Amino acid sequence: MKKFRKVCRWLHQHLGFLAVGLTLVYGISGIAVNHAHHWDANYQRGVEVFMIEPAGTGPTLDLLPVVIDRVKPALEIKNSWRMEVDILQLFVEGGQYDINLLTGEVVYRTFKERTMFYDMNFMHLNTGKSVWTGIADAFAGLLIIRALTGIFLVRGSKGLKGRGGILMGLGFFLPLIYIVVERYL
């Protein structure tokens, strides 16, 4: 058992060092993803409202150059769309203009990637697939090995026979209790 415990300690320690970066990525991104209803971790969004002289509701091809001249977008127009008779949208890199053709109200909505969060969420949610799937699976396996080897590191009243066993049981029962309450009650 002594040799087994020594192997467990070695694996736990070295795999732990290997896991630090990935654990931080998944941990930080996990908190951000869990709170998506509070804020957008992927994009920083902005809204600016201003007025132009109304262009009226004529044909889109006639109105488009007039509206572009009045809005004076800082970026190149990528596309446009007549959403409704009185609403014209202009799309630029990182944003869009919603122009009310009758009132002249312009709502400019911008979005910009939150560099660190966007990249971490990209990895956490496995958006890119391909190579990252293998890395993520290896990391999951690494966590399983760390969890199993950690069980055997501490002996006595602080290990499985005492506090460690209680904490481990709690770790098993919390997700079970949650799923029963959330799905079946």
Buried (B, 14 or more C-beta within 10 A) or exposed (E): EEEEBEEBBEBBEEBBEBBEEBBEBBEBBEEBBEEEEEEBBBBBEEEEEEEBEBBEBEEEEEBBEBBBEBBEBEEEBEEBEBEEEBBBBBBBEEBBBBBBBEEBBBBBBBBEEBEEBBBBBBBBEEEEEEEBEEEBEEBEEBBEBBEEBBBBEBEEEEBBEEEBBEEBEEEEEEEEEEEEEEEEE
